[in-house]
Amino acid sequence: MRRDVFGEEHSLFRDQCRRFVEKEVEPRVAEWNARGSSDRETWRKAGEAGLLGACAPEEYGGAGADFRYDAIVMEEWARVRAHAMMVSLHSDICMPYLVAYGSEEQKRRWLPGAIRGDVLLGICMTEPAAGSDLAGIQTRAIRRGDDFVLSGSKTFISNGQIGDLFIVVAKTDPGADPPHRGISLLLVEATSPGFVRGRKLDKIGLVGQDTSEIFFEDCRVPAENLLGQEGRGFYLLMEKLQQERLCIAVASMASCRRALEDTLAYVKERRAFGQPIARFQNTQFKLAEFATEVEIGQAFVDQLLAAHVRGDDAVAEVSMAKWWTTDLQKRLTSACLQLFGGQGFMRETPISTDYCDAAVQSIYAGTNEIMKLIIARKLGLG
Ligand SMILES: Cc1cc2nc3c(=O)[nH]c(=O)nc-3n(C[C@H](O)[C@H](O)[C@H](O)COP(=O)(O)OP(=O)(O)OC[C@H]3O[C@@H](n4cnc5c(N)ncnc54)[C@H](O)[C@@H]3O)c2cc1C
């Protein structure tokens, strides 16, 4: 179906983005997956092409565009399975913190580099003993003169090996009651003394991403790197979660479409019992059902994109989309893999990586169980 959420200008931008992705991104995906990391050169080229931080203000080098442009970037990257290069983490999850809460000095210092693709961004929330329960983090940032001294461990950090600047969630008031009132955000450069990159973690999916441990060993961070007000970190994080979760839903639908497209092509070619497997009613019903769900999911996500661009508060609805689209992605990739038969189980067949890559979608950016808690609260259930 034609997607009304995009206008003519968006379509032109998509064409430009797709040309870039086909030339500069798609040919590198296999190399990134083999090595477990993307490369800086492609980040810089994406920056040069105006594909990073399209929504950031023009005065810092952005295009001041609306979020639909970044959604197009996410969709085009997902279409070629370039999960190694987390453009949405950089442009739509981390950068908005700098834009919204950064001081003028912080913005001038880091935004132009981030938009050019020179300064790669990451966010350190999760710890070995605290993921969903963010208020339970143990990382501390204690003020000593003009610095904060940061100590603690983070894990599962995307861009962990390649990143240059991290938004670190830490307790500046470990005794605060309730605990979330003691949380602040700090901008920490990877070159800071005491910033230590740990292992690049071995994953079953998203194998091209450098998901890592990060340690802070009495890491000294200048006090002027505090992002937003001290003690307000938890609230700032909550304010930005709508966009983070919408990013997952957008990419999830793009991944579903690609998996479905490839499966439709395969079942028309593959023959069994003297006919293409597309002729079997099971194949037809399965794919008809998923094609229907993909249209339903896309319509919902597009409606949320429009709401988000308008500035609506759609936290509950975005939480619905996050759990539902990622659940669909898991079901769809599993069913499509089955239709590929033994070939679907081979790493060389992209549906096998689609299946593995889908698994994390219901875990990060808030687990799907947490999404349901948010929705339940909105329904007045607790
Ligand atoms: C590939 C990858 C990339 C990531 N990138 C980043 C990153 O860049 N930065 C970052 O900070 N983090 C990142 N994460 C971490 C991710 O956000 C967390 O894994 C996620 O929030 C879940 O936390 P957890 O792993 O501690 O699971 P837990 O919180 O221990 O949850 C375990 C299970 O318990 C369930 N559960 C927990 N609480 C409740 C509850 N109240 N009610 C019902 N069920 C509940 C969960 O839903 C889940 O099923 C990444 C993770 C992965 C796998």
Ligand as a Chemical Component Dictionary entry (heavy atoms), coordinates in Angstrom:
data_LIG
# 
_chem_comp.id                   LIG 
_chem_comp.type                 NON-POLYMER 
_chem_comp.pdbx_formal_charge   0 
_chem_comp.three_letter_code    LIG 
# 
loop_
_chem_comp_atom.comp_id 
_chem_comp_atom.atom_id 
_chem_comp_atom.alt_atom_id 
_chem_comp_atom.type_symbol 
_chem_comp_atom.charge 
_chem_comp_atom.model_Cartn_x 
_chem_comp_atom.model_Cartn_y 
_chem_comp_atom.model_Cartn_z 
_chem_comp_atom.pdbx_ordinal 
LIG C1  C1  C 0 22.605 -6.556  21.469 1  
LIG C2  C2  C 0 22.295 -5.691  22.650 2  
LIG C3  C3  C 0 22.579 -4.330  22.598 3  
LIG C4  C4  C 0 22.345 -3.516  23.703 4  
LIG N1  N1  N 0 22.724 -2.193  23.666 5  
LIG C5  C5  C 0 22.660 -1.458  24.803 6  
LIG C6  C6  C 0 23.223 -0.144  24.857 7  
LIG O1  O1  O 0 23.758 0.374   23.872 8  
LIG N2  N2  N 0 23.177 0.518   26.039 9  
LIG C7  C7  C 0 22.602 -0.015  27.151 10 
LIG O2  O2  O 0 22.616 0.639   28.183 11 
LIG N3  N3  N 0 22.049 -1.245  27.142 12 
LIG C8  C8  C 0 22.074 -1.985  25.991 13 
LIG N4  N4  N 0 21.554 -3.256  25.968 14 
LIG C9  C9  C 0 20.965 -3.801  27.192 15 
LIG C10 C10 C 0 19.459 -3.960  27.124 16 
LIG O3  O3  O 0 18.827 -2.711  27.125 17 
LIG C11 C11 C 0 19.050 -4.839  28.324 18 
LIG O4  O4  O 0 19.522 -6.154  28.047 19 
LIG C12 C12 C 0 17.559 -4.839  28.580 20 
LIG O5  O5  O 0 17.139 -3.603  29.067 21 
LIG C13 C13 C 0 17.125 -5.933  29.556 22 
LIG O6  O6  O 0 17.871 -5.870  30.737 23 
LIG P1  P1  P 0 18.578 -7.200  31.306 24 
LIG O7  O7  O 0 19.352 -7.808  30.203 25 
LIG O8  O8  O 0 19.287 -6.831  32.548 26 
LIG O9  O9  O 0 17.383 -8.176  31.627 27 
LIG P2  P2  P 0 16.571 -8.262  33.012 28 
LIG O10 O10 O 0 16.129 -6.902  33.413 29 
LIG O11 O11 O 0 17.372 -9.066  33.969 30 
LIG O12 O12 O 0 15.297 -9.099  32.563 31 
LIG C14 C14 C 0 15.281 -10.523 32.495 32 
LIG C15 C15 C 0 13.855 -10.956 32.206 33 
LIG O13 O13 O 0 12.998 -10.548 33.294 34 
LIG C16 C16 C 0 11.933 -9.791  32.785 35 
LIG N5  N5  N 0 11.537 -8.748  33.739 36 
LIG C17 C17 C 0 12.340 -7.831  34.341 37 
LIG N6  N6  N 0 11.610 -7.018  35.118 38 
LIG C18 C18 C 0 10.316 -7.409  34.971 39 
LIG C19 C19 C 0 9.075  -6.964  35.519 40 
LIG N7  N7  N 0 9.002  -5.900  36.357 41 
LIG N8  N8  N 0 7.952  -7.608  35.151 42 
LIG C20 C20 C 0 7.990  -8.656  34.289 43 
LIG N9  N9  N 0 9.128  -9.137  33.757 44 
LIG C21 C21 C 0 10.275 -8.506  34.080 45 
LIG C22 C22 C 0 12.457 -9.167  31.500 46 
LIG O14 O14 O 0 11.410 -8.750  30.654 47 
LIG C23 C23 C 0 13.275 -10.312 30.943 48 
LIG O15 O15 O 0 12.466 -11.197 30.258 49 
LIG C24 C24 C 0 21.749 -4.068  24.865 50 
LIG C25 C25 C 0 21.427 -5.425  24.911 51 
LIG C26 C26 C 0 21.706 -6.241  23.830 52 
LIG C27 C27 C 0 21.383 -7.698  23.933 53 
# 
loop_
_chem_comp_bond.comp_id 
_chem_comp_bond.atom_id_1 
_chem_comp_bond.atom_id_2 
_chem_comp_bond.value_order 
_chem_comp_bond.pdbx_ordinal 
LIG C1  C2  SING 1  
LIG C2  C3  SING 2  
LIG C2  C26 DOUB 3  
LIG C3  C4  DOUB 4  
LIG C4  N1  SING 5  
LIG C4  C24 SING 6  
LIG N1  C5  DOUB 7  
LIG C5  C6  SING 8  
LIG C5  C8  SING 9  
LIG C6  O1  DOUB 10 
LIG C6  N2  SING 11 
LIG N2  C7  SING 12 
LIG C7  O2  DOUB 13 
LIG C7  N3  SING 14 
LIG N3  C8  DOUB 15 
LIG C8  N4  SING 16 
LIG N4  C9  SING 17 
LIG N4  C24 SING 18 
LIG C9  C10 SING 19 
LIG C10 O3  SING 20 
LIG C10 C11 SING 21 
LIG C11 O4  SING 22 
LIG C11 C12 SING 23 
LIG C12 O5  SING 24 
LIG C12 C13 SING 25 
LIG C13 O6  SING 26 
LIG O6  P1  SING 27 
LIG P1  O7  DOUB 28 
LIG P1  O8  SING 29 
LIG P1  O9  SING 30 
LIG O9  P2  SING 31 
LIG P2  O10 DOUB 32 
LIG P2  O11 SING 33 
LIG P2  O12 SING 34 
LIG O12 C14 SING 35 
LIG C14 C15 SING 36 
LIG C15 O13 SING 37 
LIG C15 C23 SING 38 
LIG O13 C16 SING 39 
LIG C16 N5  SING 40 
LIG C16 C22 SING 41 
LIG N5  C17 SING 42 
LIG N5  C21 SING 43 
LIG C17 N6  DOUB 44 
LIG N6  C18 SING 45 
LIG C18 C19 SING 46 
LIG C18 C21 DOUB 47 
LIG C19 N7  SING 48 
LIG C19 N8  DOUB 49 
LIG N8  C20 SING 50 
LIG C20 N9  DOUB 51 
LIG N9  C21 SING 52 
LIG C22 O14 SING 53 
LIG C22 C23 SING 54 
LIG C23 O15 SING 55 
LIG C24 C25 DOUB 56 
LIG C25 C26 SING 57 
LIG C26 C27 SING 58 
# 
